[in-house]
Amino acid sequence: SPGFVEARDAIFAADELMYGGAHTCLIWKAFAKRGLGINADQGSTDSNTDGNQDFDIPLTCLNEVQIVKKATELINAGDNIDVTINVNNYKQAISTGVTVTDEIPAGTSVIASSITGGGVVNGDMIVFDLGDMDTLETQQVSYQLTTDPSIFSEYNFYDDMENGDAGWDIDLDISTGVFIWDIRDDTLANSGETAWFVPATATESRQILFTLDPIPVFGTQPVLRFYHWYDSETTFDGGIVEVSKNGGTSWEQVGQDMFKNGYPFSLSYFTFVQPFLSGFSGQSNPGSEEFIPTYIDMSNYAGESVMVRFRFGTDDNTGGVGWFMDDLMMMDMKNYVGQACVTTEEGVSECADISERGTIVEAVETTQVSTTDPLDNGMKVNLYPNPAGDILNLQIQNNKASNVLVSLISVDGKEAMSSTF
């Protein structure tokens, strides 16, 4: 009664006995692409629900020079960014003349004293000469960037759940009426004291939480973000996120648009009686009560308004703690990205971007300003930040072609600036 991992290892043993392990890497690649990589765990051979997939192969089978770039995930405007680059020589021979080049994003500058690994700034690039690298040798370089305090994300909708359930409603798909979404202030929250919560019961239930009013999707890089924490039976209990652009008449899946902390598992058909769904299932942050942020690219809905709903389903078996959700925000995201590349004298050329859209700049509120023309027919004016420092940004969206006169008046009634656009 072997499990998948034991059966895999038996094939490795056969290759070793019959061919001296000549096909080891070929076999690893075949198994790894099907989830039986080097770190796969079959669990008990009496259960088909406790296994953990893995897609990695032994490093010596990669036969490549690998580059990985990481940076601070979230900053406030003006904060520094920590950047680290790891170069790994997984070739089965020495790699000579290893050089790394990395882009310096617009709106940032390198702090010279922070550079490690002998890096040199050259225009909008920073260059590292790493020399020769032995097989399985790893080198790390790092530096810091300053950022422009006037570059920040903006939000037009934010609910930290501290005002109770205003703007929200719930629906019971299947339930006893007891295990429902509830606004709680006595358990976990990402900020403040209050968050939405639905329990992961050992009875069959499907619970729905949704926004009552449509949220405008705006900006050049619209993103929906929320913080959450969940603990549920893997695969059989879980949650999904959907949006509606027609007032709740129909709903669309957005899991494919999640670019940070998306769905970790496929869901059983019986969770929502719907095939081919993935969802938030298992544990979001094992051993910790810290919430994680999920980011959803909303570009497909730019210029529209959407309702958002959170659906949570359980089967009639093993239960868990449940799903907490807090700090829902619609933002126009600003972020810093840059591509790092490694080259060798043997002709290797590999590049890597920072994963998950790089460093994201925290959002500030967009102030909606009304115009004085009652016949403007759709003009929208955004003024930000509020309060302002040295820079004041004015964004005008107008449905008709016309000039606009902008005047800046001081509190004592003096005209500080006037311009026509």
N, C-alpha and C positions, 0 to 999 in steps of 0.2 A: 504493500500500500504506500508507494512513494508519493510525495508531494511534487509540485512542479520544480522546485529548486533541487530536490534530490534527484529527480529524473534528469535535469540539466547536468548536474555534477557527474552522473553516471556516464553521460556522453563524453564529457571531458576526460574521464578516466579511460574510456575506451580509446579515445584519440591518443592519449599518452602511451597506452600499452601497445597499440598497433602501429602508430606512426611517430612516436616520440614527441607528441605535442605539436606537430607541424601545423595543425589547423586551429590552434587555440584562438587566435584573434578572429578568424572567420566565424568560428562557433559563437564567440562572445557577441559579435555584432549581430548575428542572426537572433540570438536570444534577447539581447538588450533592446532591440527595436520593438520587441513584443512585451516589454515590461519585466523581463527576467534578467536585468543587469546585475552587476556585481553586488549591489546592496539590497537586492530583492529579498523579501522575507515571506515564506510560504505560510507561516503560522502553523496551526494544527492541521494535520491531514484529514481530520474529521469535520472541518468547517471550510466553506467556500467564501466566507465573509471577512476573515481576519488577516488576509494577505496584504502586503505592501509592495507595490510595483516600484521598479527602478529601471532607468534607461542608460545607466553608466556602464562603461567597459573599463578594463584595466588601463592605466595610463600608458603603459608600454605599447598598447594596441592602437593608440591614437595616431602615432607616427606623425606628429605635427609640432610646430611651435605655436603655443597658445598664448593669447593676450586677453586679459580680463580687466575691465575698467570699472571702478566703483566711485561713488561720490555721495556726499551728504544728501539724504532723501528729501528733506523739507527744511526750508529756511524762512525767516522773515526778511523782507526787503532790506538790503544793506548788510546782512550777515555774511560771514565768510563761508566758503565751500571747501571742504576737505576732499582731495582727490587722491586715490591710490590706483596704481597700475601694476598688475602682476604679470610677469612673463615666465612661461614654463616651457622648457625644452623637452618635449616628449618624443623627439626624434631618437632613433637608435644610433646616433652618432653625434659628435660635437657640432654645434652650430656656430659659425664664425661671423664676426662683424655684425653683431646683433644691434640694431638701432630702433629706437621707439620715437615716434612723432605723435604729438597730441594737439588737438585744436583748442584754442582759447576762445570760449564763447563770447559773442558780442555782449557788451554791458559788464564785462568782468576784466580784471587784470591780475596778473600773477604776483604774489608776495614773494619777492626774490629770496628773502631769508628763510622761507619755508621749504625751498626745493631740496630734495634729497636725490641721491643717485647721479649727481653731476649734470643735472639738466640745464640747458641754456635756452633762453627765450629768443626766438627769431621771428619777428613780426607777430602774426597771430598764431604762431605755433611754439611749442616747447619741445626741445629735442634732447633725447637721452642716448648716449653712446655706451652700451652695455658690454661691448667687447665679445669675447668667446664664451659660450655656455656649454657645459658638459651635459650628457644625457641625464634627464630627470632633475637638472638644476633649475632652481627658481630664483628669480630676482624681483624685488619690489622697489618701485620708485613712488614718490609722493610729492605733493605741493598743495598750497592753498590759493584760493581765488578770492578777491574782494568783489562785491556785487554792487550794482547801481541801486541806491535807495529809492529811486523813482520808478523802478520796474517791479511791479507786484501784480498778483492775480486780483481779480475783482469779483465780488458776488452780488447778485441781485435777490437771492433768497437764501435764508439761513434760519434753521430752527434748532435750538439747543435743547428743546423739550422742557425747558424750565417753566414755561407758561402753561403746562398741562396739555390736554388733548385738543386744544383749539386748532382748527384747520385739518383735523384728522377724523377718520371714521374707520370702523371695523366691520367685517362681514364674517359670517360663520358658514363655511362650505359644508364641513362635516364636523360636528362637535356635540358634546353633552351640554354645552352652554357654560361650562365651568372653565375650561382650558382655553382662554381667549387672550388676544393681545391686550395689554394693560399698561398704562403709564405708571411707572413705579419710582418711588423716591426712597426706598428702603433697602436697595440691593446695589447693583453695579451701575455705573455711569461713566462715560468718557470725560465729560465736563460737568461741572455743577453737581447736582444730586439726583437728577431725574433722567430716565431713559425709558423707551418702550421695551416691553418684555413679553414673550410668549413661551410657555413651558413646553419641554419635550416630554410628552407623556408616554406611558406604555399602552395607551389606547389610541385607536384610529381617529385622527382629527386633521382638518385642514382649515387654517386660520388666515385671514386676510386683513392687512392694515394698509390704508391708502390715503393720499392727500385729497382734500376736498376741492381745492382750487388749482387750476393749471398753473404751472411754473414756466415763465418765459425762458427759452434757451437762447442765450445771447453770446456775442463775442466771436473772435476768430478761432478760438480753441475751447469750445464749450465742454465743460466736464461736470458730472454729478459725483459728489463725494459724500460718503457717510462713514461713521465709525461704528464698529459692532464687535460683539463677542458671542461665541456660540459653543455649545457642548451638546452633542446629540449622537444617536446611534448612527455610525457610519453607513452611508449608502441608503438606509431605509428611512431615516428621518433627516429633513433638511429644509433649507429655505432658498427661494429664488426672488429675483427682482424683475419687475416688468414696468413698462411705461405705456401710456395711452395718449394719443394726440387728437382723439375725437371725444373727449369728455367721459371716457370710461366705457364707451360702446364696445371697443375691442382693445386688446392688450398685446404688446409685443415683447419678446425676450430681448434682453440686453447683455446677457452673459458673454456673448462673443465680443462685446465692446469693452469689457473690463480689462484694463492694462496694469492694474496693480491690485494684488490680493483678490483675484477672481475665484471662481468656483474650484474647489480642490477635488471633488469627487463626482462621478456619475451617480444619478439617483435611480433607485428601483422604479420600475413602471408603476408599482402600486402606491408610491408616495403621493403622486397627484393623478394617477391613472392616465399617464401621458408618457409616451415613449421618448427616448433619446434626450432626456433632460439631465443637466448637471446642476449642482447647487452647493450651498454652504452646508457642509455636513461633516461630522466628526468633531474635532476640536480646533478652534481658531488659533489658540495660543496656549498649548499644553503647559500646565504648571504655573500659569500666570493669569491674573485678572485684568491685564492691560488690553484695551481695545485696539483693534487694527483698522486702518483706513482702507476702504475699497474705492477705487477711482474708475469711473465709466466715461468713455469717450462719447459725447452726445452730438458729434458733428452731423450725424444723419438727421438730427432734428433741429438744426440751426435755423433760427428765425421763427420757429413754431413754439407752442406752449404745450407742456405735457403734464399729465398726472403721473404720480409714482406710486407703486404698490409693492408691498412685501408679503409674500405668501410662504407659509410654513406648514409642512405636512409631516405627520407621524404615522407609523403603522401600529398594529395592536400587539407589539412585542416590547423589547427592551427600551426603556426610557433614558433620559439624560437630564441635563439642567434646563436647556432651552436657548433662546436667541434674544440678545439685547441689541437695540439699535439706538444710536444717538447722533446728534450733530449732522443733520442733513443739510447740504449746501449745493447750490447751483452756481458755478463760477466760470469766468473766462480765465483759463489757466495760463500763467506765464511760467516758463521753465528754462533751465539751462542744460543744453546737451552739447556733446563734442565727441568726435570719433578719434580713437587712438589706434595707431597702426604699428606693426613690427615688421622689419625686413631683415634678411640675412644675406651674406655673400653667396649662399647656396641657391638663392632665388626665391626664398620664402617671402611671402607678402600676405599678412593677415591683419584684419581690422576688427575693432569691437566698439560698439556704442555702449553708453551707460544704459542698463536695462530700465524698464518701467518709466520711460520718458525723462530720465535724468533727475536733476534737482528741481523740485517744484517750489515756487515762491508762494508763501501763505497769502490768503486773500484778504482784502479790505473791502468795506461796503461801497457799492456804487450808489451815489446820491442822485435820485431822479429829480430834475428841476423842471418845473412847468414853464411854458412860454406864455408871453402876454398876448399873442395873436390868437383870438378865438377861432380863426378860420385857417389855422395852419394845416389841418387835415392830415394828421399823422406824424407831425414832427416830434421826435424824441430827443431830449437833451440829457446827457449824463455828465456830472461834474464830480471829479474825484482827484485826490483823496479829500476827505472832509473830517477833521480840519486839515488844511494844506500847509506844507512847509515852503520850500523854495520854488516848487513846481506845481502848477495847477493845470490839470488836464480837462479839456472840454471836448466831448464827443457828441456830434450832431448827426442824427439820422432823419432824412426827410424824404417823403414819398414823391414830392414834386420837384421839378428843376427850378431853382430860384436862388438868388443871392441871399445871404443872411448877414445882418449887421450885429456884431458882438461888441458890447461895451462893458468895461469893468469899472464899477463905481465904488469909491471908498465909503466908509461909514459916515464920513462928514459931507458926503454928497459930491465930491470931486471926481471927475472922470479921469481915471488913471490910464486907460487904454481904450481905443476904439479902432475896429478893423472890420472890413467887409470880406467875406469869403464866398 
